Amino acid sequence: PLSLIPTSWSLAAYSRLFLRSDFPIWFTNSVIVTICVTAGRVFFNSLAGYALARVDFRGRGAVFAGLIAVMAVPGVVMIIPLLSDAAGVFIMKNFFESIPRSVEEAAKLDGASTFRTFWSVVLPMARPALVTLVILSFQGSWNELPHFLIASDDPGLFTLTKGVATLTSGQLGSGSEYPITMAGALLMTIPVALMFFIFQKYLVRGAGEGSVKG
C-alpha cells in the first residue's frame, strides 16, 4: 500500500529500473536533447530578442505584436517547434532594452558590426537573462512529453518522460508497481532541482528585470 513512510526500506526498485529497463538509454537521450534544445533556444531567442530591441527594420512592431499573440496560443498548438519560444524572445528583448545604448554606440565607433556588438559586447552583459533562459529551456526540454509522444515510436529514441510513461502503462509489469514508477520519477526530478537551486538567484534577477522593463 502507498504510504509517506515505507514499512521497509529497499533499493530494489532502482536496481530493477536500471537493470531490467532502458532507463540508461532514456537518460542519455534526455541529456542529448536537453543540451541541444537549450543551446538552440538561448542562441535563437537571444538573436531574435536583440533584433527586436535594437535593430530598426520595417515591420518590427508587427513582428513584436505577433510574438505577443503567439504567447497566448495554447501550448498544444506549438508541439513541434523546440528551438525557439515566444516567452524566451520576450525575456531577452526586455533585458536588452535595459542595457544603455551608449555601450553599443562605443562598440560601433570602434568598427564592430551589429553581430559583433551583439556577441562580444551586449550578450555578456545579459548574463542574468541568459541564465534565466537556460534554466527555463533546460526544464522545459527535460520535462517535455507531448512532442516526443508524436515525434518517435522507436524505443531506442525514448527520452525519460516517454520512457517513464511506459512504466506507468505497464512495462516490466509495473502498471501497478508504484515503487518502480516513483523511482524513475524521482531520478528525473534531480537534475532539474539541482539546476534550479544552483542558479535560482539569477532566475529571479533576470525575470524580475525583464518584467519591470516590460
GIBEL-V501288 format. One record per residue. N is the residue number from 1. RES is the residue in one small letter. NEAR is the number of other ideal C-beta (glycine too) atoms within 10 Angstrom. Layout:
<<N/RES/NEAR> <N/RES/NEAR>>
This chain:
<<1/p/4> <2/l/7> <3/s/6> <4/l/4> <5/i/4> <6/p/9> <7/t/6> <8/s/4> <9/w/5> <10/s/9> <11/l/10> <12/a/10> <13/a/18> <14/y/16> <15/s/11> <16/r/17> <17/l/24> <18/f/14> <19/l/9> <20/r/12> <21/s/19> <22/d/17> <23/f/23> <24/p/11> <25/i/16> <26/w/25> <27/f/18> <28/t/13> <29/n/20> <30/s/23> <31/v/14> <32/i/11> <33/v/20> <34/t/23> <35/i/12> <36/c/13> <37/v/20> <38/t/21> <39/a/13> <40/g/15> <41/r/23> <42/v/22> <43/f/13> <44/f/16> <45/n/26> <46/s/25> <47/l/18> <48/a/19> <49/g/26> <50/y/26> <51/a/19> <52/l/21> <53/a/20> <54/r/17> <55/v/11> <56/d/6> <57/f/8> <58/r/7> <59/g/9> <60/r/13> <61/g/9> <62/a/9> <63/v/14> <64/f/15> <65/a/11> <66/g/11> <67/l/17> <68/i/10> <69/a/10> <70/v/15> <71/m/11> <72/a/7> <73/v/10> <74/p/6> <75/g/8> <76/v/7> <77/v/8> <78/m/14> <79/i/14> <80/i/9> <81/p/9> <82/l/18> <83/l/16> <84/s/16> <85/d/21> <86/a/19> <87/a/15> <88/g/22> <89/v/27> <90/f/22> <91/i/27> <92/m/29> <93/k/24> <94/n/21> <95/f/28> <96/f/24> <97/e/16> <98/s/15> <99/i/17> <100/p/9> <101/r/9> <102/s/8> <103/v/12> <104/e/19> <105/e/11> <106/a/13> <107/a/18> <108/k/13> <109/l/8> <110/d/10> <111/g/7> <112/a/16> <113/s/11> <114/t/14> <115/f/10> <116/r/13> <117/t/20> <118/f/22> <119/w/15> <120/s/12> <121/v/17> <122/v/19> <123/l/19> <124/p/9> <125/m/15> <126/a/23> <127/r/13> <128/p/20> <129/a/30> <130/l/20> <131/v/19> <132/t/25> <133/l/28> <134/v/19> <135/i/21> <136/l/21> <137/s/23> <138/f/21> <139/q/17> <140/g/18> <141/s/22> <142/w/21> <143/n/15> <144/e/21> <145/l/12> <146/p/14> <147/h/19> <148/f/20> <149/l/13> <150/i/9> <151/a/16> <152/s/14> <153/d/9> <154/d/7> <155/p/13> <156/g/9> <157/l/14> <158/f/21> <159/t/28> <160/l/27> <161/t/21> <162/k/22> <163/g/23> <164/v/26> <165/a/17> <166/t/18> <167/l/24> <168/t/16> <169/s/10> <170/g/11> <171/q/18> <172/l/14> <173/g/9> <174/s/23> <175/g/14> <176/s/8> <177/e/16> <178/y/15> <179/p/17> <180/i/24> <181/t/21> <182/m/14> <183/a/23> <184/g/26> <185/a/15> <186/l/12> <187/l/17> <188/m/21> <189/t/12> <190/i/9> <191/p/17> <192/v/16> <193/a/12> <194/l/10> <195/m/17> <196/f/13> <197/f/9> <198/i/11> <199/f/17> <200/q/12> <201/k/11> <202/y/17> <203/l/19> <204/v/12> <205/r/15> <206/g/26> <207/a/19> <208/g/12> <209/e/18> <210/g/24> <211/s/11> <212/v/9> <213/k/14> <214/g/12>>
